Amino acid sequence: MAGVTGAILIVLTPAATLKQVPAHYKGRAAGILFTGIGLGIIASGLIFPLFAKHSIASSWLIAALIAFLLSCFVWPTFNTTLAITALIDPTPAPAVRLPKINITLTLMSVAYLLYGIGMVPHTLYLVSYMQSTYHLSLATSGLFWALFGLGATTGPICTGLVADKIGTHKSLALCFALATVLLFITLFTPSLTLCLFTTFLMGMLFPAIPSLLSSRILELTPLKDHPLFLGRSALYCAISQAIAAYLMAYLLPFANAYFYCFLIASGAFLLGSLTIYCSGIKLS
């Protein structure tokens, strides 16, 4: 249920909101949309470990209560009638006319799929990795998760500003390349200080890359088709996350399991970098 509702939010919210934003501000606006992910991670990293000491169920109940209260707060102000109306076209044109755009959209979906694989170690195993590798307590390891969330809060806005300056495609390529480098640093330089640094930056990239991918798809498709193409890409991402998470969980009982998990993730981001690069090649 969390996956279904999360997918609805990630796919429909950008389309419903960005219609009302000027073109020169779309990169920053898309970034702001995804900062809530970071705020939620910070809360879960700082608050929930305190309750988890007593009862895991209490952590779930607190999370549900916070979500309910935020929903009550936002509901009266969530008026996107104009944006939703704009998505409804009684005489829709064909979604995509140019083979070049078809190829680029396919490559965007592949990049999103690879992103789903690459982010699994940090989003699922960061806390257990810190406990196992550096012998930290649950509360201290939770601080790393909060640091990841702090990065997630600032990342989309920062990359949105960069995208407004140099373009979404180049920003995406930089983000995938940076993630590859950060994961290699995590693998081959086991330093707690460097781990703080890479955790924060990976946190920045966690919501920033979906934000940029959403903006890039919006550049390639009409607004009314954006939810369709973004939804497909998000579906591929979700499937790849599920498969990667299952396979990495299977690896955990073996020696050096975290090393192989991060190695797989770095390989996924490296392939993602090449995919993004190829998507920008002009076809004759």
Secondary structure, 3 states (H helix, E strand, C coil): CHHHHHHHHHHHHHHHHHCCCCHHHHHHHHHHHCHHHHHHHHHHHHCHHHHHCCCHHHHHHHHHHHHHHHHHHHHHHCCCHHHHHHHCCCCCCCCCCCHHHHHHHHHHHHHHHHHHHHCHHHHHHHHHHHHHHHCCCHHHHHHHHHHHHHHHHHHHHHHHHHHHHHCHHHHHHHHHHHHHHHHHHHHHCCCHHHHHHHHHHHHHHHHHHHHHHHHHHHHHCCHHHHHHHHHHHHHHHHHHHHHHHHHHHHHCCCCCHHHHHHHHHHHHHHHHHHHHHHHCCCCC
